[in-house]
Amino acid sequence: MALHEQTAPDTGQARPATLGALRASGWRSTAVRAEIRRNVVAKVVAGEPIVSGVLGFEDSVVPQLEHALLAGHDVVLLGERGQAKSRILRSLVELLDEWSPTIAGSEINDDPYRPVSRYARDLVADLGDETAITWVHRSDRYGEKLATPDTSIADLIGEVDPIKVAEGRYLSDELTIHYGLVPRTNRGIFAINELPDLAERIQVGLLNVLEERDVQIRGHRVRLPVDVLLVATANPDDYTNRGRIITPLKDRFGAQIRTHYPREVATEMAIVAQEARPVEADGVEVDVPPFMAEVVAVISHSARASSKVDQRSGVSVRASVANYETLVAAAVRRSLRAGEPIAVPRVSDLDALVPSTIGKIEVEALDENEDEQVVDQLVRTAVLQVFRENCPQAPMAAVVAEFGAGRVVEVGPSIPSSSHVALIEEIPALAPAVENLVGTGASPAHVASAVELVLEGLHLSRRLNKDLVAGATTYSAR
């Protein structure tokens, strides 16, 4: 391989390794906004999403984001917790070119044709076309900082490095500067999570970055024209409250895009299926019926509409993910205890969701244990809704009639699936409802899950009585 070439790690293709070879290759320098715009155009033309792994924003957030990036605007994503704001920001790195050349040794990813740091300018002046070039992957052109009250200007912009001064450099020497996160993301994307949490004096330090496109460090007479797309996230309650973000900084963002929670239960279910981690146990196969996954999603949707839940804090999609994982874990534990080979969540497993739900919502409660009561009501609401949507109601009269002769049915985590199968033989009217939920020839574990949904749905619709006795649940005629 020629001395003026280097190999890209992932492709094996030869790339120019000196400034002269780079010029000879025909490579052209592009501002980061123009680079992103070009790649957005390519994805739009190809019908590809500009952000990956994000569901439910196709007709709302994504078009607005496309408009902002095509316009070359800095962006604030405004939304409650758990609305995929950070994921959207991190996915923007895919809109950068995969590889980009820079002056070798540069701390701030200097453009080979237009270096801005003293180090890179001096190097090019000394070596000319023999200046070494290195290629940076797009993943290294993305920087992120979680805003906290103790974040300093030195963190974001830079500071004089006392070690370099101790080595003999003068304070007036630009090479004594230790660059902060923003300059180090030069020719890339810099993201600030929870922007309003920055102290006001630190917010002032970002004004030049957004307007004049440069940074100023201490008393140095240095103007560092960084090329950065600045993106940020914020909670609406913090962003709109006066004093949490200074007006001049708010005014400098070109676009403010409002995110939202999944508007459809099906979308929430798809996100949970994508994000939930599998719960594995030797000898146990896990299968979650769609109606039980739907119950988990509806719990979150009900919480977002509940007056008992603090809506300013929001109900994160992470609540649905955590509840789904907990429900599966409860089913696996039950199957291990019962020695059953298939773990299928049931309504009786939903009691396990209290801790995982309480940990994800803020309950507007004053009395002790009222948070558990709120969660119980959310679960009941979700089960009733799923029952009504998935079980035809006309045949249910026959099921209720079977309980008229004093029949009592016991279910619960300690009841084996085989008992639920035997129950269908005793109450033939249950068979059509069960087959409608899990089909014919379903496993005993699936039958048990369907039976419990039907019985609980009939109780919640006030057609059966329900009693809790020694950890077991019994259903009987009203």
PEQUIHU-V330556 format. One record per residue. BURIAL is # if it has 9 or more other C-alpha atoms within 8 Angstrom, else .. D_LAST is the distance of its C-alpha to the last C-alpha in Angstrom with 1 decimal. Layout:
<<BURIAL & D_LAST> <BURIAL & D_LAST>>
This chain:
<<. & 85.7> <. & 87.8> <. & 88.1> <. & 86.8> <# & 83.5> <# & 80.4> <# & 77.5> <# & 73.9> <. & 71.8> <. & 69.1> <. & 71.2> <. & 74.5> <. & 76.2> <. & 79.4> <. & 79.2> <# & 82.1> <# & 82.8> <# & 85.4> <# & 85.7> <# & 88.5> <# & 86.5> <# & 83.6> <. & 85.8> <. & 87.3> <. & 83.8> <. & 83.1> <. & 80.0> <. & 79.3> <. & 77.8> <. & 74.7> <. & 73.0> <# & 69.5> <# & 67.9> <# & 70.0> <# & 69.0> <# & 65.3> <# & 65.8> <. & 67.5> <# & 64.7> <# & 62.0> <# & 63.9> <. & 64.2> <# & 60.4> <# & 59.6> <. & 62.1> <. & 60.6> <. & 57.1> <. & 56.1> <. & 53.9> <# & 55.9> <# & 53.4> <. & 51.7> <. & 48.3> <# & 46.8> <. & 43.9> <. & 42.6> <. & 45.9> <. & 47.7> <. & 47.6> <. & 47.7> <# & 49.4> <# & 51.6> <# & 53.5> <# & 54.2> <# & 55.4> <# & 57.6> <. & 59.2> <# & 59.9> <# & 61.5> <# & 63.5> <. & 64.8> <# & 65.6> <# & 63.5> <# & 62.3> <# & 58.5> <# & 55.8> <# & 52.2> <# & 49.9> <# & 46.3> <# & 43.6> <# & 43.3> <# & 42.2> <# & 43.5> <. & 46.1> <# & 49.0> <. & 50.9> <# & 50.3> <# & 51.8> <# & 54.8> <. & 55.4> <# & 55.2> <# & 58.0> <# & 60.4> <# & 60.1> <# & 61.9> <# & 65.0> <# & 67.7> <. & 67.1> <. & 70.5> <# & 72.8> <# & 76.3> <# & 77.3> <# & 80.4> <. & 80.2> <. & 79.6> <# & 78.3> <. & 75.6> <# & 74.3> <# & 74.4> <# & 77.6> <# & 78.2> <# & 81.3> <. & 82.9> <. & 82.1> <# & 81.7> <# & 80.8> <# & 81.0> <. & 84.4> <. & 84.1> <# & 83.5> <# & 86.1> <. & 88.7> <# & 87.9> <# & 88.3> <. & 91.5> <. & 93.0> <. & 91.8> <# & 91.4> <# & 90.3> <. & 90.2> <# & 87.3> <# & 84.6> <# & 81.3> <# & 77.9> <# & 74.8> <# & 71.5> <# & 68.1> <# & 65.7> <. & 63.3> <. & 66.0> <# & 66.4> <# & 63.0> <# & 62.6> <. & 59.7> <. & 59.3> <. & 56.3> <# & 57.4> <. & 57.3> <. & 59.1> <. & 61.8> <# & 62.7> <. & 66.5> <# & 69.0> <# & 70.5> <# & 67.2> <# & 67.0> <# & 70.7> <# & 73.0> <# & 75.3> <# & 78.8> <# & 78.8> <. & 80.7> <. & 81.4> <# & 83.2> <# & 85.2> <. & 86.1> <. & 87.4> <. & 90.0> <# & 88.6> <. & 89.2> <. & 86.3> <. & 87.6> <. & 87.1> <# & 84.1> <. & 83.7> <# & 82.6> <# & 79.2> <. & 76.1> <# & 73.9> <# & 70.2> <# & 67.2> <# & 67.9> <# & 71.5> <# & 70.5> <# & 68.2> <# & 71.1> <# & 70.8> <# & 67.1> <# & 63.7> <# & 62.8> <# & 59.2> <# & 58.1> <# & 54.5> <# & 53.2> <# & 56.4> <# & 55.8> <# & 55.9> <# & 59.6> <# & 61.8> <# & 63.6> <. & 67.0> <# & 65.7> <# & 64.3> <# & 67.8> <# & 69.2> <# & 67.2> <# & 68.7> <# & 71.8> <# & 69.8> <# & 67.9> <. & 70.8> <. & 74.2> <# & 72.8> <# & 74.7> <# & 74.3> <# & 76.6> <# & 76.9> <. & 78.4> <. & 81.9> <. & 82.9> <. & 84.5> <. & 82.4> <. & 80.4> <# & 78.1> <. & 76.8> <# & 73.7> <# & 71.9> <# & 68.2> <# & 65.0> <# & 62.9> <# & 59.1> <# & 56.6> <# & 53.0> <# & 51.6> <# & 48.4> <# & 48.3> <. & 47.7> <# & 50.8> <# & 52.9> <. & 52.6> <. & 53.0> <. & 56.6> <. & 58.5> <# & 56.5> <# & 58.6> <# & 62.0> <. & 62.6> <. & 65.6> <# & 63.7> <. & 60.8> <. & 63.3> <# & 64.9> <# & 61.9> <# & 62.2> <# & 58.5> <# & 55.3> <# & 52.4> <. & 48.7> <# & 46.3> <. & 42.6> <. & 39.4> <. & 38.2> <. & 37.1> <. & 35.0> <# & 32.3> <. & 34.3> <# & 37.4> <# & 35.7> <# & 34.5> <# & 38.1> <# & 39.5> <# & 37.2> <. & 38.2> <. & 41.8> <. & 41.7> <# & 39.4> <. & 41.2> <. & 40.3> <# & 38.8> <. & 40.7> <. & 40.5> <. & 42.7> <. & 41.0> <# & 37.8> <# & 37.4> <# & 35.3> <. & 33.5> <# & 31.1> <# & 29.1> <. & 29.7> <# & 26.0> <# & 26.1> <# & 29.4> <# & 28.0> <# & 25.3> <# & 28.2> <# & 30.2> <# & 27.5> <# & 27.0> <# & 30.6> <# & 30.5> <# & 27.6> <# & 29.6> <# & 32.6> <. & 30.8> <. & 29.2> <. & 30.7> <. & 29.9> <# & 32.3> <# & 36.1> <. & 37.1> <. & 40.8> <# & 40.4> <# & 38.5> <# & 36.0> <# & 38.3> <# & 37.7> <. & 38.5> <# & 35.0> <# & 33.6> <# & 36.3> <# & 35.6> <# & 31.8> <# & 32.4> <# & 34.9> <# & 32.6> <# & 29.7> <# & 32.2> <# & 33.5> <# & 30.1> <# & 29.7> <# & 33.2> <. & 32.8> <# & 29.8> <# & 31.7> <# & 34.7> <. & 32.9> <. & 31.3> <. & 34.6> <# & 33.1> <. & 35.7> <# & 33.6> <# & 31.8> <# & 29.1> <# & 27.0> <# & 23.2> <# & 20.5> <# & 20.6> <# & 24.3> <# & 23.7> <. & 23.7> <# & 27.4> <# & 28.0> <# & 27.9> <. & 31.6> <# & 32.9> <# & 31.2> <# & 32.3> <. & 35.8> <# & 36.0> <# & 34.7> <. & 35.7> <# & 32.8> <. & 33.6> <. & 32.2> <. & 33.8> <. & 31.4> <. & 31.5> <. & 28.9> <# & 27.8> <# & 29.1> <# & 26.5> <. & 23.7> <# & 25.4> <# & 25.5> <# & 21.8> <. & 21.0> <# & 23.6> <# & 22.0> <# & 18.5> <# & 20.3> <# & 22.3> <# & 19.6> <# & 17.7> <. & 21.1> <# & 22.2> <# & 19.0> <# & 19.6> <. & 23.3> <. & 23.3> <# & 20.5> <# & 20.9> <. & 17.7> <. & 18.5> <# & 18.0> <# & 14.5> <. & 13.1> <. & 14.5> <# & 12.9> <# & 9.3> <. & 10.7> <# & 11.9> <# & 8.7> <. & 8.3> <. & 11.0> <. & 9.7> <# & 10.9> <# & 11.0> <. & 13.0> <# & 15.4> <# & 17.4> <# & 19.9> <# & 23.7> <. & 24.6> <. & 22.9> <. & 25.7> <# & 25.5> <# & 26.2> <. & 22.8> <# & 21.2> <# & 23.7> <. & 22.9> <. & 19.2> <# & 20.3> <. & 22.2> <. & 19.2> <# & 17.0> <. & 19.8> <# & 17.8> <# & 17.8> <# & 21.6> <. & 22.4> <# & 20.4> <# & 22.1> <# & 25.4> <. & 25.2> <# & 24.9> <# & 27.4> <. & 29.2> <. & 30.1> <. & 31.7> <. & 30.2> <. & 30.6> <# & 27.9> <# & 27.7> <# & 27.1> <# & 24.4> <# & 22.6> <# & 22.9> <# & 21.5> <# & 18.5> <# & 17.5> <# & 18.0> <# & 15.8> <# & 12.8> <# & 13.5> <# & 14.0> <# & 10.7> <# & 9.1> <# & 11.9> <. & 11.5> <. & 8.1> <# & 6.5> <# & 5.3> <# & 5.2> <# & 8.9> <. & 11.3> <. & 15.1> <. & 17.0> <. & 20.8> <. & 21.0> <# & 18.4> <# & 15.1> <# & 12.2> <# & 9.2> <# & 6.5> <# & 3.8> <. & 0.0>>
